Amino acid sequence: MKYGYGRVSTQEQDLARQEDLFNSKGIDKRYQFMEKMTGTKASRPQLDRLKDEVREGDIIYIESLSRLGRSTKDLLALIEFFEDKKVTLISAKESIDTSSAMGKLMTQFICILSEFERSLIVERTKEGLKAARARGRTGGRKPKSQKDIKIALSMYDSQEFSISEICKRTNVSQGTLYKAINERKNKNAESL
């Protein structure tokens, strides 16, 4: 039996290219396991279903190794899992077939390179954030103006509005409003 496993990291991304690959391999839609979630999660519902369903002699097609997992440890564990079940894994992008010794070697090598690339991205991101902070940019949301917070607090004090109404009208988040309420309570308690 032939299966396809496709994954993208976010809801905004599209699975069409991976679906096209599976269709070109003659994989029935019922055997195409697709999901939209990060590859760093250990538990992925569609992957878990696929792992339960495959049997000895089956073939799983993936668009690339990065669709199966993001860390070397995770990828190698999945590859070993399928190997133990005598299931062949074929990656289209890397032209890897785990049924051969060369395919197994190439898979391990590419896994190591993929994790190295991911580590470099994380490192560069941290360096970029550090450089931005050195220039006075902290990132994140800009703080709400005290004027908006005061309006939100006065609406809260009037007891005429729900929290969600206050937040909608003042464009102050619930977290910011509750933080302001608690800070005010603490100030009042200290002054007693």
C-alpha positions in Angstrom: 0.0 0.0 0.0 1.2 3.5 -0.8 0.7 6.4 1.6 1.6 10.1 1.6 2.4 12.3 4.6 2.2 16.0 4.1 2.7 18.8 6.6 3.0 22.6 6.7 3.9 24.6 9.8 1.1 27.2 9.8 -2.6 27.4 8.9 -1.7 30.0 6.2 0.5 27.7 4.3 -0.7 25.5 1.5 -0.5 21.7 1.1 -1.3 21.7 -2.6 2.3 21.0 -3.8 2.5 18.0 -1.5 -1.0 16.8 -2.6 0.1 17.1 -6.2 3.1 14.8 -5.5 0.9 12.2 -3.8 -1.6 12.3 -6.7 1.2 11.8 -9.2 2.3 8.7 -7.3 -1.2 7.3 -7.6 -1.9 7.6 -3.8 -5.6 7.6 -3.1 -6.9 10.6 -1.1 -7.9 8.2 1.8 -4.2 7.4 2.2 -2.9 11.0 2.1 -2.3 12.1 5.7 -2.1 15.9 5.8 -1.7 18.4 8.7 -1.0 22.0 9.5 1.2 22.2 12.5 4.8 22.6 13.5 7.2 19.7 12.9 8.7 20.3 16.4 5.7 18.8 18.1 6.2 15.2 19.1 2.5 14.3 18.8 1.0 15.1 15.4 -2.5 13.5 14.9 -2.1 12.6 11.2 1.4 11.3 11.7 0.2 9.2 14.6 -2.7 7.8 12.5 -0.2 7.0 9.7 2.1 5.2 12.2 -0.8 3.1 13.4 -2.0 2.2 9.9 1.1 1.2 8.0 2.1 -2.4 7.7 5.1 -4.4 6.5 5.8 -3.7 2.8 4.0 -0.4 2.7 5.6 2.7 1.2 5.3 6.3 2.6 6.0 9.2 0.3 7.0 12.6 1.7 7.8 15.8 -0.2 11.0 16.3 1.9 12.5 15.1 5.1 11.8 18.5 6.7 8.0 17.7 6.3 8.5 14.7 8.5 10.3 16.4 11.4 12.6 19.3 12.3 15.2 17.7 14.6 17.7 15.0 13.7 16.7 13.0 16.8 13.0 13.1 15.8 13.6 12.3 12.2 16.0 9.4 12.9 13.5 8.0 15.5 10.7 8.1 12.9 12.9 6.6 10.2 13.9 3.8 12.7 10.2 3.3 13.6 9.2 2.8 10.0 12.3 0.6 9.4 11.3 -1.6 12.3 7.9 -2.0 10.8 9.6 -2.8 7.4 8.0 0.2 5.8 9.9 2.1 3.1 10.1 5.9 3.3 10.7 7.8 0.0 11.5 11.5 0.0 11.0 13.2 -3.3 13.1 16.3 -2.8 16.2 14.5 -1.6 15.6 11.5 -3.9 16.0 9.2 -0.9 14.6 5.6 -0.6 15.2 4.1 2.9 15.0 0.6 1.5 18.6 0.9 0.3 21.8 1.2 2.4 22.8 4.4 0.5 19.3 5.8 1.2 19.7 5.2 4.9 23.2 6.9 4.9 21.9 9.9 2.9 18.9 10.3 5.2 21.2 10.4 8.3 23.5 12.9 6.6 20.7 15.2 5.5 19.1 15.0 9.0 22.3 16.3 10.5 22.6 19.1 7.9 18.9 20.1 8.4 19.4 20.4 12.2 22.6 22.4 11.6 20.7 24.8 9.3 17.9 25.1 11.9 20.5 25.9 14.6 22.1 28.6 12.4 18.7 30.2 11.9 18.0 30.3 15.6 21.5 31.7 16.3 21.1 34.4 13.6 17.7 35.4 15.0 19.1 35.8 18.5 22.0 37.8 17.2 19.6 40.1 15.3 17.5 40.6 18.4 20.6 41.4 20.4 21.8 44.0 17.8 18.3 45.5 17.7 18.2 45.9 21.5 21.7 47.5 21.4 20.1 50.1 19.1 17.2 50.7 21.5 14.6 48.5 19.8 13.0 46.0 22.1 10.5 44.4 19.8 7.0 43.2 20.8 3.9 45.4 21.0 4.2 49.0 21.7 2.8 49.9 25.2 -0.7 51.2 25.4 -1.0 54.9 26.1 -1.8 55.9 29.7 -4.8 57.9 28.3 -6.4 54.7 26.9 -5.7 52.8 30.1 -7.3 55.6 32.2 -10.4 55.6 30.0 -10.6 51.8 30.3 -10.2 52.0 34.1 -13.0 54.6 34.4 -15.3 52.5 32.3 -14.5 49.5 34.5 -15.2 51.7 37.6 -18.6 52.7 36.2 -19.6 49.0 36.3 -21.8 49.7 33.2 -19.6 47.8 30.7 -18.3 44.2 30.5 -14.6 43.6 30.2 -15.0 42.6 26.6 -16.9 45.8 25.8 -14.3 48.0 27.5 -11.5 46.2 25.6 -13.3 46.7 22.2 -14.1 50.3 22.8 -10.7 51.4 24.1 -8.6 48.9 22.1 -6.9 47.9 25.4 -6.3 44.1 25.7 -7.8 42.2 28.7 -4.3 41.4 30.0 -3.4 45.1 30.0 -6.7 46.1 31.6 -6.3 43.4 34.4 -2.7 44.4 34.9 -3.8 48.1 35.4 -6.6 47.1 37.8 -4.2 45.0 39.9 -1.5 47.7 39.9 -4.0 50.2 41.1 -5.2 47.8 43.9 -1.6 47.3 45.0 -0.9 51.0 45.1 -4.0 51.6 47.1 -3.1 48.8 49.5 0.4 50.2 50.0 -0.9 53.7 50.8 -3.1 52.4 53.6 
